[in-house]
Amino acid sequence: MKVIAINGSPHKDGNTALALQTVGEKLKSNGIDFEVLHIGHKTIHGCIACGQCREKQDHSCGIKNDAFNEFIPAIREADGIILGSPVYFSGMAGTMKSFLDRLFYVSGSNGNYFRNKVGAALVCARRAGGSHTLDGLNHYLNFAEMLVATSNYWNIIHGGASGEVLFDKEGITSLQVLGDKMSWMLKMREATKNTLPEPERVQKPMTNFIREDLK
Ligand SMILES: Cc1cc2nc3c(=O)[nH]c(=O)nc-3n(C[C@H](O)[C@H](O)[C@H](O)COP(=O)(O)O)c2cc1C
């Protein structure tokens, strides 16, 4: 089994990377493969709502002049994902938002890569905006019908300069708990895959909140 982490920070060795590694160490100690995809330093355009992912259903985004599409195969194969972002102005980093909007739209248009897989999110903040940012990341996991792994606190770790998060002992402990919980969920899922059928997929009636009786 493999978990892919997406690092939305421009710093490959910064606080978000260290936070993801903390979860990853636990996953690895539980026998689960772990890899970090660093996307935060790349130029990733925002979704332009061209609808090509839906029309073509070829597991790719219609924007071809950036690095986005090269990340899809590994993410698609993974048994679990972790979304990690630094807090920027009380929200996720802009590149991460662009990446996730496109990833979850391509996924949703191509059968949903994430449904009933295990997902988790974490954020790094110097001081404030962590809860709001964590909520934002969790929206993607919830939308995609993932099994969301939790910890014994919200997955927010504090630090400003790169490396400072390692001094946030409570934050580090929470992320270690998250790594163990995620491992356990992955193993439960694997152990029951032949004995416990997944809930059936339900087709959403796309009402756009328009009431038929008022037309
Ligand atoms: C553009 C920008 C905006 C930021 N906004 C916030 C913020 O709203 N709240 C906060 O606590 N920290 C904020 N920070 C600090 C980072 O979240 C913090 O330094 C984080 O640990 C960086 O993670 P990294 O090392 O993975 O990049 C901001 C940093 C930058 C560059």
The ligand as a MOL file (V3000), in Angstrom:
LIG
                    3D

  0  0  0     0  0            999 V3000
M  V30 BEGIN CTAB
M  V30 COUNTS 31 33 0 0 0
M  V30 BEGIN ATOM
M  V30 1 C 2.4950 34.9360 1.7070 0
M  V30 2 C 2.5310 34.3990 3.1200 0
M  V30 3 C 1.4080 34.5110 3.9120 0
M  V30 4 C 1.3910 33.9760 5.1900 0
M  V30 5 N 0.2420 34.0750 5.9430 0
M  V30 6 C 0.2000 33.5360 7.1730 0
M  V30 7 C -1.0150 33.5810 7.9460 0
M  V30 8 O -2.0630 34.0580 7.5310 0
M  V30 9 N -0.9740 33.0250 9.1960 0
M  V30 10 C 0.1470 32.4470 9.7120 0
M  V30 11 O 0.1050 31.9800 10.8310 0
M  V30 12 N 1.3020 32.3620 8.9870 0
M  V30 13 C 1.3490 32.8880 7.7290 0
M  V30 14 N 2.5030 32.7740 6.9930 0
M  V30 15 C 3.6490 32.0340 7.5550 0
M  V30 16 C 3.7030 30.5550 7.0610 0
M  V30 17 O 2.4490 29.9350 7.1110 0
M  V30 18 C 4.6610 29.7620 7.9600 0
M  V30 19 O 5.9340 30.3700 7.9430 0
M  V30 20 C 4.7720 28.3100 7.5430 0
M  V30 21 O 5.4250 27.5830 8.5510 0
M  V30 22 C 5.5330 28.1530 6.2410 0
M  V30 23 O 5.5850 26.7910 5.8840 0
M  V30 24 P 6.6900 26.2150 4.8410 0
M  V30 25 O 8.0200 26.2840 5.5630 0
M  V30 26 O 6.2720 24.8380 4.5710 0
M  V30 27 O 6.6340 27.0720 3.6360 0
M  V30 28 C 2.5520 33.3260 5.7100 0
M  V30 29 C 3.6870 33.2040 4.8850 0
M  V30 30 C 3.6870 33.7300 3.6250 0
M  V30 31 C 4.9170 33.5920 2.7580 0
M  V30 END ATOM
M  V30 BEGIN BOND
M  V30 1 1 1 2
M  V30 2 1 2 3
M  V30 3 2 2 30
M  V30 4 2 3 4
M  V30 5 1 4 5
M  V30 6 1 4 28
M  V30 7 2 5 6
M  V30 8 1 6 7
M  V30 9 1 6 13
M  V30 10 2 7 8
M  V30 11 1 7 9
M  V30 12 1 9 10
M  V30 13 2 10 11
M  V30 14 1 10 12
M  V30 15 2 12 13
M  V30 16 1 13 14
M  V30 17 1 14 15
M  V30 18 1 14 28
M  V30 19 1 15 16
M  V30 20 1 16 17
M  V30 21 1 16 18
M  V30 22 1 18 19
M  V30 23 1 18 20
M  V30 24 1 20 21
M  V30 25 1 20 22
M  V30 26 1 22 23
M  V30 27 1 23 24
M  V30 28 2 24 25
M  V30 29 1 24 26
M  V30 30 1 24 27
M  V30 31 2 28 29
M  V30 32 1 29 30
M  V30 33 1 30 31
M  V30 END BOND
M  V30 END CTAB
M  END
